Amino acid sequence: MRAPFSHNTLLVAVAIGVIIVSTGTLSLVSYHYTVGRAYLVETSLVQSIINLVAQKIERIEQAIIDNDRILVEMADVNEPSQWPAIRDEIKASDLNVDEVYFARPRQPFPPIYPTYSNEIRNLWGAYRNSFNLKDIDLNRLALNQPHHLAKERPDNYFFASYVLKEDRKGQRYLVCFQMNNEKIIALLDRYLRDLQANYYVAVVDFENNGIFNQPISRSSKYYYETRFPSTLYKWILQIVPRYYSEIERDVRNQRRTNLFLIIMSMTLIFSSLAIIYVAGRRERQLRQLKEDFISNVSHELKTPLSLIGMFSEILKTGRVKTQETRMEYYSIIHNEAERMGHLIGNLLDFASLERGKRAKHFEPVNLSQLVSRELEAYHYQIQKEGFQLSTEMPEGMPEIYADPVAISMALFNLLDNSVKYSGDGKQIAVKVVQENGYIDVSVADKGPGIPLEEQQKIFEKFYRGSTAVGRKVRGSGIGLSITKHVAEMHGGAVLVDSKVGKGSTFTLRIPIRKPPGQEDVEAST
Ligand code: ADP
């Protein structure tokens, strides 16, 4: 009988264990994923900045290199007589050039052309101070390949593209294109402008002087800087995302939401498990109670049956001498048969209550009379067992509209309990009282009482209290649950007032009601 049960318990325990382990693992993985994702967002933000900057720098450099190619093309060294025209043409076109110098490779200054003039005084001065042999590695200069020179000047920058060229006769020339700083900055602006919607962007020199925009603090979060590799190689591009705090806040919020969801789902899963566990335990307890119930009921039936059998056997032999003893045996048989009848009635009632199919036969009932009848039936047993019975049933109580069979059953259960659980305090008091629109029938005993923590449970089906179990009092645990049901089906209740060691009083409270249709008649008379 018990093997499949424990097998089931083991299965449930394993299932619960698996659920707990998998939930825990899943939550851990989700947590790591969430935290990892935040880190990923940060690294991908940094990576996207690096990519963006690399792309922009490449474009700017490419623009300068493309410009150089055109300049190299235009600077024809074959005809010195053409140099002024070439110079004018280059300066006039949109190639960022302020001045063009044609010079000997080993002697950049003074150039062969142009010669000094007041008009080019400033440019000439910058050229002289910046474009000299120590900055040009002639041995590494390839023919027709543009090179760049970037230098800081006290209050300005010197930028030049230069190229080694050869004429038809094999004569080499160094051509230097002195670039216009403003136009280079305009070029930066053209390529970096669109970045400024989402980033702070600046270009600075090695001393951190702002060339394009103000320098950015290097301690800013997500700050990134890189040098222009070949053309503007003395300059550094700085960048910081404008809205990183928003991005971080989003990531933080997302992390919080995810953690909240993880905790929520864990709580839900664990509470569901707790509910399953509690439900399972209740189920097991109920099963246990039912098993006890069957064995209790069998005992309940067996005792009166064996008494009936024994006394009828004695009577049958005709050996009972006196009429008095014979009558006593007859009443024992009668009482035991009645007890069995009540018990079977209780069982049938309980079964139909369980199925919710008990037929109700309501009629006007005088509760005092019903109680008296019930006591009469019980009188003999009460007296025989040495009980003192006191009753208080005032005349002229109003009738109630009730099911008399059900009420008798409820009364029997209360009386039977008071006899069963009285122990040595053999006093029973039955009272019928009218109060606040109710009729209360109370049955009080001086028995051991009921512990407070059991006082609600005793109305549950199959529940047997510690007194019943401890003192091995016969019973099936359904009497009070039937009584409660009977009271509730009449719109009333069963109340218990009990103190351990002092006794218990159970009160069946039924509302005073007229049969349907008669209330109005009463009210109008
Ligand atoms: P049963 O009497 O068959 O056990 P009941 O439903 O009638 O079942 O009662 C439930 C429990 O309530 C009893 O087992 C007993 O512990 C407790 N009980 C009921 N009536 C009394 C009483 N008058 N005095 C003490 N305990 C009582």
Residues whose N, C-alpha, C, O or C-beta is under 5 A from the ligand:
A	BS01	ADP	N417 S418 Y421 G447 G449 I450 I458 Y463 R464 G465 S466 T467 A468 R474 G475 S476 G477 I478 G479 L480 S481 S504
